[in-house]
Amino acid sequence: MANATAAGHALRALTHLASRAEPVPAAHLARALGLPRSSTYHLLTVLVEHGYVVHYPEERTYGLGSAVHELGAGYQRQDPLQRLARPHVERLVDTTTHNAHLAVLTGRDVLYVIEERAAGRPSLVTDVGVRLPATLTASGLAVLAALPRRQVTALYPSAAVMVDGGPATPSALRRELVAVRARGHALEVGSIQPELSSVASAVLDRDGHPVAAVAITFRNEEIGEAAQDDLASATKRVAEAIGSRL
């Protein structure tokens, strides 16, 4: 139990250091953790020895060390998003009998990282590794609608960066994103393939930042408005389930 308590203190210390813009003095960390200074110095000594914390003696402060970066790199190497999301996307296809996918935002594009096809459904231009302009896709619009406005403005500063087939100006894109937020999901009608439409919901991390979007694609002629809302609700439930697992 003593070791478990010490591990908890170490994790709390790393979490606090990660939340700060600059390294902090040991006394500050002791107050934040509610620990005696002697215990805090002992904890920092162990973390420094293992590379998780760096001591800056001239400033008498402590900050995160390179071992933390290595942990983050290892997390990325294990493809956690795909591993955690795939079972949910597979079940989404089984329950709705429609094609479904998971996409992430990269620059002004969405990158498809999971693609699950339903039997008897139309072939799609999307596939794992395919990139499409974010403003043309339901997945992209779902993610953009969940981003801070300043981030969207930085991505789309002028009409020169807009693509044909989507919102023609940044102001038109802002109006579309307002509609997405009001609707509760993103909708794309024939922008990628004329006979197909998609609905999508953003996957949010613990800080409310969009990390991906779950989408369902269907034939326009098969799905009425009520059924479309049901599919959108299904993407929202799956997006929330994935977010809770992250």
N, C-alpha and C positions, 0 to 999 in steps of 0.2 A: 504493500500500500504506500509505503514511503517513496518507492521508486515511481509509482504511478502519480503521486502528488508532484514530485519533482518534474516528471515529464509534462504534466499539466502546466506548471509554472513556465517551463521552457517554451511550450507552444504559445502561451499567452504573451510571453516576451517577444517572440518572433512576430506574432500577429500585431502587437503594438508597434514594433519597429517598422513593420511594413506599412502601417497607416500614417507614418510621419514623413514629411517631405525632406527632412534633414536628420542626420544622426542626433541622438539625445544624450544628455549626461546620465550617469548611473542613478543619481538621486531622483531625477525625473522618472526613470523607469521604476524605481522602487515605490514611488508614490502611486504611479499608475497601476502597479500590480498589487499594492497593499502589502509589500514584503519588507522585512528589515533590510537595511543597507548591506549588512554582512552577507545575508542570504542572496541578495541581488548580485553582489560582486562575485560570489562563488558561482552562481548560475551563469553569469557572463563569462567567467573564466573558462568554464566547460564549453560553452557555445563558441568562444573564440578558438579554443583548441581544435574543435571539429570543423571550423571554417564557416559556421553559420552566422557568426557575428564578427565584425571588424572593430578593433579598438583604434581610435584616433587620439594618441596621447597628447599631441600639441593642443587639441581642442577639448580634451577630456570628455570625449563623447563616444558613443557606440552606434554602429549602423549594421545593416544586413551584409552578410558575407557572400562569397561566390558559391558556396555550397547550396544556398537557397536558389540561385539561378540554375544550378545543376538539377535540383529537384523539379523546378518548373520545366526544364528541357525534357526530363524523363517523363513527366506528365504528358507533354505534347507528343513524345515518341509513341506512347501507348495508345494514341488515338482515342482518348476517353469519350469524346463526344459521339463518335461513331459507335463505339462499343456500348455505351449506355443507351443510345437512341435506337439502334437497329431493332431490338425486340419490339419496341413500341410502334415503329413504323411498319414492321411486318404484321402486327396485330391490326393496325389501322387498315391495311390492305385486305386482310381477312374479313374484317367486320363490315367494311364499306363496299368491297368488291371493285374498287377503283384503284388506279395507279397512284402511288404516293411517293414523296421524296423529301429529303432533308437537304437544305442548302445553307451556305454561309456567305456573308458579305466579304468581298475582297476588293478594295478600291470601289469603283463604280459598277462592279459586276457581282453576280452571285455565282458561286461555285457549288456544283451539286456533289455532295459527299455520300449520300445514300439514295439509291433508286430501286424501288420495289415495284414490280409489274404485276398486275392482276391478270388472270387468265381471260382471254377473249377481249381484252381491252385494246384500243388502238396503240400503235407504236408511237413513240415520242422522240423528239429531237434531243431531249435532255437525257443525260446519262452521267455516271460517276466521272468526274474530271471535266465535264463540260462547263463552260462559262457563258453566261448571257447577261446583257445589260440589266441592271437591277430594276430600272424604271419600267421595263417591259414585263416583268414577272410578278406574280402574286407574292412569291417568296421575298423578292427584293423590296417590294412595297411594304410588306409586313415588317421587315427589319428596319427600313428607313423610318417608318412611322413611330417606331419605338426609340429611335435615336434622339438625342438632344437637338434642338433646332439649329444650334450653332454648328454641330457636326454636319448636318445635312447641307447647310449653307456653304461650308468649306468644301464639301464634295461636289456641289452643283452651284458654283458662283455665278454662272452666266449661261445664256442660251447656247453659247458656242459648244458647251460640253454635253448638251442634251442629244438624245438619239431619236431618229425617226421612228414613229409608231407609238411613242410614249408622250408624256407631258412635254410640250415644246419649250417651256420657259421655267425658270426656278419658281416663279409665283404659281404657275399651273401645277407644278409638282407639290408645292406646299398645300394647295387646295385639295389635291388628291390625298395627301397624307392626313389632312384633317378629316376627310371622309372615311379613311381607313380607321382612324381612331374612334370616330363616332359609330361606325358600323360594328367595330370590334374584331374585324378580320379584313384581310386584303382580298381583292377580287380582280382577276385579269380575264378579259373576254376576247379571245381570238388574236391577241397581240403576237403570240409565238406561232401558233398553228390555227388558221381561221376557224376550223370546226371544233376547236377545243377551248375550254376555259379552266381556270384554276382558282381555288380558294386557299388561303394560307394564314397561319398564325405564328407569331414570333415566340421563340424560346428565350426566356429571360434568365439571367444568372441571379445569384443571391442579392446583387446590388441593383437589380432591375435593368441591367444592360442586355440588349439583344445579342445573342451569340449565334443564332441560327433561325430558320423558319421551317415549319412543317407544312407541306402543301399536298392537296389532292387535285388531280387533273381528270376531267370528265368531258364527254361529248355534250355539246350545247343542246342538241335535240333531245337528249335523254333526261335532262335534269331541269325540273321546274324550280320556281323560287323557293318553295317550302323545302324541297329536297336539298337545294343549294345551301340553305341555312343549316340544315341538319349536318351536311358535310363540313361546313365551316365550324360548327360546334364540335365536331369530332376532331378536327385539327387543333382546336383550342385545348381540348382535354388532353390530347397527346403532347402538345407543346408544354402544358403545365406539368404533366407527369415527367417529361424529360428534364425540365427545369428543376423540379424537386430532387431529381437524382444527381444533378450536377453538384 
